Amino acid sequence: MERYGVIMAGGGGTRFWPLSRTSTPKQFLNITGEDTMINDTIKRIKDIIPPERILIVTNKAQEKMLKKVVSDEIPHENILLEPVGRNTAACIAYASLVIKKRSGDAVMGVFPSDHYIKNTHEFQRVLNAAFSLAESSGKLVTMGITPTFPSTGYGYINFDRERGIQAEDKTAFEVIEFVEKPDVPKAKAYVESGNYLWNSGMFVWKTSVILSSFERFLPRLYSKLVEVEEYIGTPAEKEVIEKVYPTLPNISIDYGIMERAVNVAVIPGDFGWSDVGSWDSLGTVIPPDENGNITRGDYVDIETRNSIIYSSGRLIAAVGLEEMIVVETCDAILVCPKRKAQEVKKVVEQLKKMGREDLL
């Protein structure tokens, strides 16, 4: 059975403002010092999925930047454009129908475009096991991350340790439930129990299985997108998508399907994963110096500890800072305590209300 990859690249990365903007969101940035995050994602999966079967779903506002940044190995017809953002369920359903049209039933992996993975070899072992299990069992397979601390920034997957399923050289487990981002006491309890994994947002399944799940759990979204199916791969596809897509429900794949389905398995993974979701998570990608500071660009620091200093051009001079984030770009400066890093997205919301599109 043919293997496909779907990279979801339509997000705005609002918690990485002011570096991340609508036209250049986080997935198009070089945060690791190696390549853009989306190209790192392609490199990780292309040993298992050939580039001609890797699809990228993005939105119209990012099309130009995507074509400029993304590896030439990805064929132009593999870039699927959403006229408006409608969350991950719509994006995955659209890509599933494209794959069905091209190859009938296939096994597809779904990947965010802006995550960091340190150990590619171990990630590929888990991914191969997930493909094998999805094809042989017909289950919806997710990759869970072994938690390293009680994070309140990730959703969790509760799994049944007594119900193991062999998947190549890995063991998968039946999923009991997906749980939303917890508070600190719950997160601690989850990690201590040993029966919870972080939800990585990476999935593998047969196209036939996920499409029947859409039909069952999200019938309105399914019926509207099925109207598009006959036009996929024809000159009319773009026009029909532009008409239908804005009418689709705005819902995530987790909430719409994964939390409700019963045929779900998880394979635990320990491969140095981070969603690099906000400035305070930069330490998972860039090692701190002897004072615990993470720095990029032109800076001077005096008695500054455990802070993030990121300059895109001008010198940043930091004196006596502790647990702070300072980010400079050509037209904006962000200053905030590390403990408030998740709230940077509120700055973006405020700028929208103010009509400051020039800064978005």
Protein Blocks (a to p, Z undefined) as FASTA:
>chain_A
ZZdddddfkbgolmlcckbcfklgfklpcfkopacfklmmmmmmmmmmcfklcccdddfk
lmmmmmmmpcfklcfklpccdfbdebjklmmmmmmmmmmmmnopaddddddfkbccfblm
lmmmmmmmmmmmmmmnopacddddddfbdcfkbccddddfklccdehjbccdddfbdcdd
ddfklmmmmmmnopaccdehiacddfklmmmmmmmmmmmlmmmmmmmmmmgopaklmmmm
mmmmmmpccddfklmmmmmpmbbccddddehpaehlafklmmmmmccdfkopacehjddd
ehiahiacddfkbacddehiahiacdddfkbccdddfklmmmmmmmmmmmmmnopaklZZ
